[in-house]
Amino acid sequence: MTKDFGKRIQINIVLKLFGCILLVVVAGYRLSQLTTIHVLFDEFGYSATAAYYNGYDWSSLANQSPYYSYGLSLILSIIMRVSQGNMALYYQLGIILNIALLMGSFLISCNIGKRLFKDIPEYIVITASFCISFYSNTIVQTNILWTETLLYFLFWGSSWFLLRMIETSKKSYVIALATCVMYMYMVHQRALAIIIAACIVVVFHFIIRKDKKQILLFSVVILGLLVVAYLLKSDLKANLWNLSSQSKDANDYSGQISKVRDILTSWTGMKAFILSLTGKVYYILVAGFMIVGMFFAGFAQLLKKKECKNILFYVYVILCLLGALGISSIFMLNGNRQDTLIYGRYTEYVIGPILLVGILFLWERKISKKTFYIMNIGAVVTAILVYIKLKNTGFTVYNIVCAFGLSSIFKNGQPAGWAPIVAVAIALVIGLLMYHAAMHLNGFMIRIAAMLILPMIFWNYTNAMAMDTVVGANVNNAGYGSVAQSVKAYAENGAVPVYYLTEEESFESRYIEIIQYLLPEISIDYVQREDIEKNKGIDQGIVVVDENCFDVFDLLPQYKVLEYDKGMIILAHTNNKKLLEKNVADGEFLSEDKSLILTDKQMHTKVAESVDAYIWRSTGEQGYLLYGPYISLSAGKYVVNMTIDTLEENTNNLVKFDVYADGILAEQDIYLEDEKNEVSVSFTLSEDTNQIEFRLYGYKGCYIKINNIYVRQMN
């Protein structure tokens, strides 16, 4: 018997090790492509605090974004120091930390499942723990450097400390639980729900045991860490975030007071809250394939049979879920995107224990059939309400990082349509298959397949698509490294001031955050139009402009364009001879008087090849020879000039040019009668216009060379 016991232990250890290895592979196989922040403002916010703790000054840009908490940043500051300015290494080390936390969560879940379900073989518990680790939000969030994976791990940790406290009532677990939940609060303030739930359970537990000293100990630790949290937050709010406006308080409870007041004092506010809560409940039921419903059905069965052992653990988890749903519903009360209605991110960090316990309840067949079917009906009702709401609003934006679980069904840029109904139908089918396999089939393999492998398959289908989106966004933003290197060269590693200019009242460009992130030692200062007009010494530095946030012609010819890449324009004042001479040594200016010269960094092509920065040669195929640069221009008159040379093999002398921005603003057929043709196309904008393209279209047999295309603002 001892030999069999030892063999089972070895098998369980091998299973855990194998599970950890697979999680590392699945979560980290695209690590080499993850090198920079891409969820903005969030990832910038947490790294900005880490930079602050390393002595870097990102405060000017941080002032323009919402407040972000500091718990994660305390860890990131250590990683940043180790990375020594190598921000790609910093990001990848952060992702490796996330993957390690995912493994830790898996191992903790194995232990919790073993303690709660002693009659289930441990290898089943390990398999179930491995299965729920593939829940879409859990896997994909490891590839983003923000709080989600850390919160997920810490909630597992708090659950384990609480369970051990219930089992032993030892002081060490009381202190550990208080420390864990308070650190969660430092990581993100939405964890207030966890603190409240922990306080309720701790007080109730020790009142029953008539041990008020433990309650006092727990309270002292909580209050002491609240003081520490207050001091850390006050320092950051004063010196980094400069919180003085409601918009910057968006991620702080002070920014939610008006919403709570509206909910409590008006039917409109209360109705909005109920609908917001409905969306969050819908998401948590559907994304988890009704396993959350199984958890509540199992809990109902425990109450029915009056099985009170570890009941406080289940109460803790339920209170945390309800609190997370409530806080998420308030924070996302008046959203303008599809995902803000069903918002999963603020709730999913508490989902792990619920999924595990729900599956293990089902495995033991300790499920209240009535409760489970009521939960299914509830899912249908919430789906109908979500469908009606999204149909009435017409929202088309779906930010998948906030609701990964349904990202394979809801599509960004498209109306939701029948997506809420399709999603709930899939969830009900999978949930019912799991339920009937568990309750009515006895075959071991069929139960494993239906209860564990089936949800994993669907979660991994979503994971694969979501991971493509996350990695694609990361790779795209890494392309701004070329802009950062240009800024670094002109700034002479911080010796020359760097300014970011926008005329928008709000901080419009998030891409400047990427450049600041990639240049941690260089402080980029945010300036507005009046600062430029009053000069204030700005002419001694370089000015960075996002083409979509500021009309660069307003700065010409007082400023000259040094670089124009990825939609970011770098300029220097004509009085700054040192910078201008540096540019002349490297290449030509990209502006002349009131003209902006376009290069292969701004202009794209389908049927031509770039000969050098200013020259393109066509391939003779039909299609767009040039298009871009997606620039913003103020109302006024403009002219686009270029030189087109016909080549010897040319057999088609017709090309077509147009100016496009949500429709054709101007167009002209161009007949190439000479070997060298000077082309000029004028157009007028009646209003400020964004995303303007200049498009040159060629037909088959058109062999030409396009030289020196530039746009000029006419007086």
N, C-alpha and C positions, 0 to 999 in steps of 0.2 A: 504493500500500500504506500509505503514511504517512497519507493521507487517511482510509482505512478504519479504521486504528488509532485515529486521533483521534476518528472518529465513534463507535467502540465505547466509548471512554472517556467521551464525552459521554452516551451512552445509559446507561452504568453509573452515572454521577453522578446522572442524572435518576431512575433507579430507586431509588437510595439516598435521594435527597431525597423522592421520592414515598412510599417506605417509612416514613421518619421522620414525615412528615405524617400518614399513616394511623395510625401507632402513637399519635401525640399525640391524634388524634380518638377512637380506640377507647378508650384508657386514660383520657382526660380529659374525655369528653363530659358526665360527671355531676359535675364538679368543684364546681359551685356548691352541690351538696347535701351536700358533705363539709366539715363545720365543726368536728367534735369527735371525741374518742377514743371508741372503742366496743369494741375488743378489750382487755378488762381481765382481768388486771392489766397485760398487756404494754405497751400503748401508754402507760399512765400511768407505768410504770417508766422507759421511755426519756425521756419528757418530764420526769419528776421529776429525773433527773440533769441534763438541760438547764436546769431551773429552778435547781438547786443552783449550777451554773456562772454563773447570772445573779444570784445573791444571794438567791433566794427560798428560803423554808424550808418544804418539804413533808415533812420528815423524819418527823413523827409518823405520817402515814398510810403513808409508804414503809416504815417499820419493820414494818408489819403485812403487807406483801406480799413475794413472793419477790425475790431479787436479780436485777437486770438490768444487763448490761454497758454500757459507756460510749462505745464507738467511734462509733456513730450519734449519741449525745447530744452529742458534741463539735461535730458539724455543726448539730444542732438548736439548740444554745445560741446559735449565731450568728443563726439564723432567729428565735429567740425574742427576741433583743435587737433585731433589725430590726423585729419586729412590735409592740414597745412595749406589750405587754399585750393586744393584740387577738388573742385565741386562735383565732378563726375564720380570720383572716388567716394566723396561724402554721401552722395545720393545712394550709391550702390551699397555702401556699408549700412545705411539706414534701411534699405530693402532687406538686406541680410538679417538685420535685427528683427524686422517684421516676420521673416520666415522662421527665425528662432522662436519668436513669441507664439507663432502658429503651432510649432511643434510642442512647446510648453503647454499650450491650451489643450492639445490632443492628449498629452500624458496626464494632465490634471483631470480631464473628463473621464479618462479610463478609471482613475482612482475613485472619483465621485460615483460613477456608475456601479463600480464594484461594491462600494459601501452601501448604496441605496438598494441594490438588487442582488442580494447575497445568493438567491436561489438560481440566478441565471449564470450559466458557465462564463468564466471571465473572457474567454475568446470571443463570445458573442458580444459582450460589453465592449471589448476592444474594437471589434468590427463595426459596431454601431457608432462608436466615437470617431472612428476613421471616416465613416460615411458622412456624418454631419459636418466634418471638417471641410467637405467639398460643397457645402452650401454656398451659393454663388457669391454673396457679399463677403464671406469669410476668406475665400481664396483670392479673389481679385483685389480686395483692399490691401493685401500684402504688397502689391506692386505700386502703391501710392504712399508717399512719405507724409502721412498725416496721422491723426489720432486713432483711427478706427481699429486697427489691429491691436494696439496697446490697450485700448479700452476693452476689447473682447477678451484679451488675456487676463486683465485685471479683474474682470467680472467673474471669470472662472476662478481666479484666485480668491476673491471675496467669498464665492460660494463654497469653496473648499474650507476656508478658515471658519465660516459660519457653521458648516456641517461638523467640523471637528470641535468647535465650541459647544455645539448641542450635545455631542457625544461625551465630551470630557469636562466641560466647564473650566478648563484651564485658563489662567491669566494670560499666558503667552498667545493663545488664540484670540482672546478678547482684544489684546493690544494689536495683534496682526490684522484683525478684521477692521478695527478703527483706522489703522494706518492705511490699509489698502483702499477703503472707500474714500478716505480723505484725499489720497493721492489721485484717485479717479476724478475727484472734483477739481483738482489742480490741472488735470489733463484736459478736461472739458466740463463746463459748468452744468451741462445737461445731466451729469451724474449726481446732481442734487437729489434726484429720485432714489438713487442707491443709498445715499446717506440716510434719508428719511426711513426707507424700508429697513435698513440695518438697525437703526435706533428703535423702531417699533418691535422688531423681533428680539433684540437683545434685552430690552426692558421687560418684555413679556416672559421671556425664558427665565430670567433671573428673579422676577417676581414670583413665579411658580416655585423656583428653588429657594426662595427667601434668602437671596444673597445680594443685598443692596450694594455691597462693596464693589462687586464686579460692574454694576451699573455706573457707579461713581468713577471707577477706573476707565471705563469706556468713554464716559462723558469728558473726563479730563484730557484724554488723548485727542478726542475730537476737537474740543475747544482750543487746545494748544496748537494743533495743526491748522485750525481756522485762523488763528492769529498769524501764523507763519504765512498762510495763503494770502491773508489780507496785506501783509507787508510786501510780499513779492509782487502781488498784483498792483498795489499802489505805486511801487517803483516803476513798473513797466508802463502803466497808464500815464505817468507823469513824464517819463524820459524817452519812451519809445513811441507809444501810440498817441499821446497827446489827446486824450478823449475829451472833446468839448462839444461834440455834436451828436444828435440822435442817431444819424446814419452810422457813425463809427461805433455806436453802442449796440449794433445789430446782433452781435454774438454775445452780448452781456445781458443779464437779467434786467438791468435798468432800461434796456431798449424794448422790453416786453411789457412794461407796466401799463402802457396805454391799451394794449391788446387785452390784458386781464381785466382792466376797468371796463372796457367795452363789452366783454363777455358777461360780466356780472351785472351790468346796468342796462343792457338793451337786448331785446329779442333778436335783433339783427346780428349782434355779436355772438349771442349764444347759438343761434342757428348756424352761423359760420363755423363756430367751434365744433358743433356736433357733426357737421359735414366733413370738416377737416379730420376729426377723429375717425369717422367712418372710413375715409380713404386710407388712413394708417392701419386700421384693423383689417381692411380688405387686403392690403399689401402683405401683412404679416401672415395671414391665413393662406393666401394664394401662392406667394413665393416659397413657402414652406410645404406646399402640397398637403395642406390640412393636418400636418403633424402637430401644429399648435393646438388644433382641435382635439387631437388624440391626447395631448397632455391634459387638457381640461377635462376630457372624458375619463381619463384615468384618475385624476384628482377627485372627481365627483364619485367615482367608485370607492375610493379610499374613505371618503366621508360617509358614504352609505354603509360601508362595513365597519365603520368606526375604528379604522386602523390608524392610530395616531402617532406611531413611531415616525420620527423625522418629519412630522407634519409642518413644523416651523420652517424647515428648509423649503418646502413647496410654497408656503405662505410668502417667504422672502422673495422667491423667484417671481411669484405672481404680482406682488407689490411692485417689484422692480419693473416688470413689464408694463403694468398699468401706469406707473409714474412716467416711464419713458414714452409711452403712447401719448399721455397728457401733455408732457413738455413739448414733444414733437408737434402736436396739434396746435399749440400756442405759437411756437416759433414760426410755423409755416401757415399761419392763419389766413393770410391774404396773399398767397402766392400767385404768380402769373405764368407758371409752367405746369405741364402735366405731372411731372414728378413731385412738385410741391404738394399736390393733393394726396398722393399715395406715399409720400416720402418715407423711405425705409431706413435710411442711414442713421437717424437719431434713435432708432429702436433696435436695430439688429445687433448691437453690441451685447444685448442681454439674451439673444435668441439661443445661444449654444446649449445651456442646460435644459431649456424647454424642449428643444429638438431631441436631445439625448433621452430625457425622461419619457417624452411622448412615444418614442420608438420602443423603449424598454417596457413601458406599460403595455404597449401593443403586443410585444413578444410574449409577455406573461398572460396575455388575454385578460388583463384587468382593466377593461374598458367599459364604461357605461354607454351602451348602445344608444339610448335615448339622447344623452348629452352629445354624443358624437354627431348624430343626425341633426340635432338642433344647431350645432356649429356649422354643419354643411349648409343648412337653410340660411343661417346668418351670412355665410360667405356669398350666397346668391343675392341676398338683399343688398349687401354692401356693394356688390358688383353692379347691380342695377342703378344704385344711387351714384356711383362713380361714373358710370356710362352717361347718365343724364347730365351730371355736372360738366363733364368734359365736352359733351355735345353742345351744351348751351354756351360754354365759354369759348370754344373754338381754339383752345390752346394747341400749339404745334410743337413747342420746345419740350424735349425730354432729355434732361441731364442724367445720363446713365450712372454716373458715379454716386448719385444720391438714391438710386433705386435699381441696383444691378439685377435683382432677382427677376424682374419682368422686362429686362432690356432686349430680350430676344423676340418679344411680342410688340411692345410699344416702340415706335420708331421716331427718332428725333427729326423734326422738320415736317412731320405729317400729322394730320388730325388723328386723334385716338381711334375714332370710328368704333368698330366692334372689338377692339383690343381688350377692354375690360371683361367682356363676356367670353371671348376666346380663352383668356388667361384663367378665368375661374372654371371654365369647362374642363380644361386640361388638368387643373389642380384637383378638381372633384374626381375625375376619372382615376388619376394616379392614387389619390387618397383612398378611394373606395377599393381599388385593387389591393392596396396594402392592407386595408382593414379586413377584407374578405379572405385574403391569403392567410393572414394571421389567425383569424377567428375560426375558419372552417377547414383549413388544410393542415395536414400533419406532416407532410414531407419536409424534411429539413432543408433541402436545397431549394425547393420552390418557395419556402418561407424566406430564406436568405435573399433569393432573387427578387421577390416581390417587395419585401420590406426594406431592403438595404441597397441592392444594386439598381433597382428601377429609379428611385429618386436621384441616385448618383449620376445616372446616365443623363437625365434631363438637366441636372445642375451643371454637369460638365459641358453640355451643349451650350448653355448660356455662358459659362465661364470662357469658353474658347472665343466666342464672338466679342464678349466684353473685354477680354485681354487684348484682342486685336485693336480695339478702339483705344484702350489705355496706352498701349505701346506705341500706336500710331501717333497719338497726341504728344507723347514724350519725344519721339524721334523728330516730329515736326518742330517742337520748341527747341530741341537741341540745335536746329539749324540757325538759331539766333546767336550761336557761338561766334559766327563770322562777324556779326555786328558788334558783339562784345569785344572781340579782339581789335576791331577798328577803334572803338571807343578807348580801349586801354592804350593803344598806340598813340592816339592824339592826346590823351590825358597824361601821358608820360608817367604811368603808374600812380596817378593821384596828384602829381605836381600841378596839373592844369585842372581847374574846376570843371565839373560836368553838370549840365542842367537839363532837365526834362521839361518841355514846354507843351502846354495844351490850352486851348481857349474854352474848353468845356468847363462848366461849373463843377461837374463831378469828375472824379479821377478816371478818365475814359480808357486809357490804354493800359492793359494788363501786361503787354509784352515788355514794357520797360522794367517790370519786376523780374523778368527772366534775365535781362541784361545786368540788373543790380545783383541778382543771385550769382551770376557767373563771374562777377567782379566784386567779390566780398570786401576787398580792401579799399575800394574806391567808393566814395559817397556821392550818390547822384541826388542833386537838389531839385525839388519840384518848384517851377516858377510859372507865373501866369503872364498874360499879355501885357498888363500894366507894368510888370517888372521889367519886361523887355523894353517897353517904351520909355521907362524912367532910367533904363540902363542898369544902374545899381552894380556896376562892375561886371556885368554879365558878358560884356564884349571881350573880356580877357579869358573866357573859357570856351568850351564847345557846347553847342545846343543840340539836343536830340529831340526830334519831332516824329510822332507817328503820323503817317500820311492820312490816316482816317480820322485824326483828331484835330488837325491844324492845317490850314491852307498855307503851304510853304511859300506861296507867292507874296504873302504878307511880309515876309522877311527879305525878299529879294528887291533891289540889289544890295541892300545894306549888309546882307550876309551872303556868303558863297557856300554852295553845297560841296562838302568834302567827300561824303559817301552816301549812297542810296541803295540799301539792301534790305530785303525782307519787309519792305514797307516802312522801314525806319530810316529817317534822313538825318545825317550829321552835318551841322553847319558851323561856320566860324565867321566872326565879324570881319569886315574888310579892314578894320583898324588893327586887327591882330596879325601883324606881319609875320611873326614867328610861325604861327600855325599855317598860314597861307604858303609860306616858303617851304614848309615841310611837305605840304600837299603837292606843290609844283614839282618837288623832287621825286615824288612817287607817281604822279600822273596828272591828267588834266582835271580842272574843276568840272563838276557836274551841273554848273549853272553859269549863266552869263547874262548880265543885266537882269531882265525880267523873264529869262528863259530857263527851263529845266530840261537838262539833257537826259535822255533815257538810255539805259544800257541793257545788256543781257541779264542783269540781276533783277530788273523790273519787268522786262518784256519776255513773253513766253512764245513758243512756236510749235506748230504741228507739222509743217512741211518745209522747214528751213533749218539751216545749221548756223550756229554762231561762229563767225570767222575770227572776230575779236570782240571786245566789249561794246563797240559801236556799229559793227557791221554784221549783216546776216546774208547768207546765200541760199536761194530756194533750191528744192530738190526736183522741181518740175511736176510734182504731184498737186492735185487739187486740195485746197484746204486753207486754214488760217496760217498765213506767213508770220504774222505777229499779232499778239494780243496782250493786254495789260495797260497800265500798271495797277489798276484798281485804286486810283487816287481820289482824294477829296478836293473839290475846287469850290471856291465861293462864286456867287452869282456874278456874271460879267462876260466879256468877250475874250475869246482865246483863238489861237491859231496853232495848228500842228504842221511842222515843216519836216521834210526829209528829202534825201536825194536817192533816186532809184536808177541804177544802171542796168541796161539790158545786156545779157550775155550772148555770146555768139550762137549758142544752141537754142536760143529762145524762139518759140513758134507761136506764142500767144501774147499779144500786147495789152491785154485788158487785166487790170486788177481793181478791186473794190475796197474803198476805205470807209469806215464808219466810226462814230463816237457812240458808245453804248453805256447805259446805266439804267437797268430795269426797262429797257426800251431804247430804240435808236434815236439819238438826239440830233445827229447830222450824218449824212452819207454822201458819197461822191464816187462815180465811176471814173477811173483814171486810165487814159490811153497813153501808152508809152511810145511816143513817136520818135524819140531820139535815143542815142546811145546813153546819154546822161540826161535825166529828167529831174527838174526841181519841182517838188510837189508841195502845195500849200493848201490846207483845208481849214476854213474858219468855222467856228460854232459859238453859239451864245447860250449861256445858262441863265434862266430866269430866277433861279433860286440856288442856294447852296446845295451841292450834290455830292453824294458819296459813291464809292466803288465805280469810278469812271474807267472805262476801257477804251483804248484806241486799237481798232482791229483792221488789219490789212489782209484781204482775202485774195488768193491767187487761183487761177484755173490751170487745168492740165496743159503741159507744154510751156508754162511760164517759167523761164529761167532768168532770174534777176538777182541783183545785189542791192540790198537796202543799206543806206549809209546815214548816220547822224540824224536820228529822229529826236526832235525836241518839241516841247510845248511852250508857247509864249503867251503871257497875259498882255492883252492890248490895252492901252490907255483909254 
